[in-house]
Amino acid sequence: MNGNRQVVITGMGVVSPVGFDIETFFANLLAGKSGIGTVERFDTSAYSTRFAGEVRGFDPTSCFDPKEAQRTSRYIQYLMHSALQAVKQSGLDQSPPKLDRAGMILGSGMGGIEVFTDNAQALGEKGPKRVSPFFIPMAITNMGSGMVAMRLGWRGPNWCVTSACTTANHALITAADQIRLGRADVMLAGGAEESVCPASLAGFSNMKALSRRNEDPAKASRPFDKGRDGFVLGEGGGVLVLEAREHAEARGAKILGTLRGYGSSCDAYHMSAPLESGEAVAQAISLALADAGVSKEDVGVVNAHATSTPLGDVAECKALGRVFGEHLGKMKVHSTKSMTGHLLGGTSAIEAVALVMTLNSGKVHPTINVDDQDPDCPIDCSPNVMSTTTARIGISNSFGFGGHNSCVVIEKG
């Protein structure tokens, strides 16, 4: 084992409500463009919440032939598209790694939930013979990781992580560990979700987790604002290429960032509500900084979990205050979800991409819809307009139902 191997980022890909490539994605974030609107995929007239961060205009034949695309779960489509983008940017399509030294940890919170509900309905209404033979492979959460490996031929470590909204951060952490421990030279890491579908919209809405600003969906996701009333469901995903630094340098790869360290914890408190003190979140952040070997003064940007829930945003700000103290006032703390909604198992993947691009460009995308900032969230969240930073190091937080907390520390390339 070699626990001292440095892990770098050499490629990234996304599918999101604001873009299907990293350049469009980041440009729209900088412009404060919302990807949230009334759901068009199905009739929402009977739902309490009728809007979401829906992926519109995505063509799965960009990565599957038409017949294969028709039977492949959307979450797998999002992962495949993102993974192929990331591999292309990394240059690994032109200089392939050793197949047994390249793997992937690609996760999903709910997997093929639309496939699952459609086949459950077919079973109930039409009987067992009408259940698709593709039901099981397209519903399970590990099949995205499996199918991307089949496409690339990579035979290294491969499984999925499922930890609700913390999934993609945990995938990054787990994949980086494979490199640190010398078990792989290259790993894909990320997550995706096909969550804008009837079952999940109904479920989240009925537990009163979602905003109900049906009259103005683009204004519904408003992290840190006093008027926030719940999160906005989103969908899509992202994938990052992680490499051992020596492997990337040997092939002349452009290094986009360094995954310096990471930490995780559990609230051990409630199935969906955060521990209001922020104590366990602070623990995860502190562990990440210690693992990265950086001081709190080194951190200049936080891509916050910041879902726009009344309790969650305050708990996260309390955690940041616990860790960073007075230095918090010198940091940028912003929310990608204000424009994309909450991509659940895919959210921390696209937010890691946004953080890498923020550090390399020096441009901090706004947190939109902050019209009356909550005094219990005393941070510089770049309200409504882009700002700038000279920071070299940032963190990305992600928390999930069940009390799962995670934090990754990234340094610019």
Secondary structure, 3 states (H helix, E strand, C coil): CCCCCCEEEEEEEEEECCECCHHHHHHHHHCCCCCCEECCCCCCCCCCCCEEECCCCCCHHHCCCHHHHHHCCHHHHHHHHHHHHHHHHHCCCCCCCCHHHEEEEEECCCCCHHHHHHHHHHHHHHCHHHCCCCHHHHHCCCHHHHHHHHHHCCCCCEECCCCHHHHHHHHHHHHHHHHHCCCCCEEEEEEEECCCCHHHHHHHHHCCCECCCCCCHHHCCCCCECCCCCECEECEEEEEEEEEHHHHHHCCCCCCEEEEEEEEEECCCCCCCCCCCCHHHHHHHHHHHHHHCCCHHHEEEEECCCCCCHHHHHHHHHHHHHHHHHHHHHCEEECCHHHHCECHHHHHHHHHHHHHHHHHHCEECCECCCCCECCCCCCECCECCCEECCCCEEEEEEEECCCEEEEEEEEEC
